[in-house]
Amino acid sequence: MSTFTKTVCTTALASLLIAPAFAAPGQGQGQGWRASKNNTMGYSLMTPAERAEHQAKMRSFKTYDECIAYTTEHHKMMEERAKEKNVTLPAMQKGKYGCDDMKARGFLK
């Protein structure tokens, strides 16, 4: 395989892998919101499967109120888990919650 062919193949593959990150709202999987340590309380205390489940749940909401109801329960659960493990969770700043970000980006009503 020539260098040119390898470059074209690599570029095409990279494009396929990163394209979902630039999808417009409502396209692709779940409107582009991703759970991360910056927007998910207790992220470091969650297993990869729990993170994926949390992200899917967050992406399923249509309204801000249902998102807030879920995240309130999620925060309680993560606070309990942190207490059990004797870990201090970093404080989440107002406006850094996933629901606020999703609402600001037009994903929630």
LINBEL-V277910 format. One record per helix or strand of 2 or more residues. SS is the DSSP state (alpha for helix, beta for strand). FROM is the first residue (numbers start at 1). LEN is the number of residues. If there is no record, write none. Layout:
BEGIN
ss={SS,SS}
from={FROM,FROM}
len={LEN,LEN}
END
This chain:
BEGIN
ss={alpha,alpha,alpha,alpha,alpha,alpha}
from={3,30,43,48,64,98}
len={20,3,3,13,21,7}
END
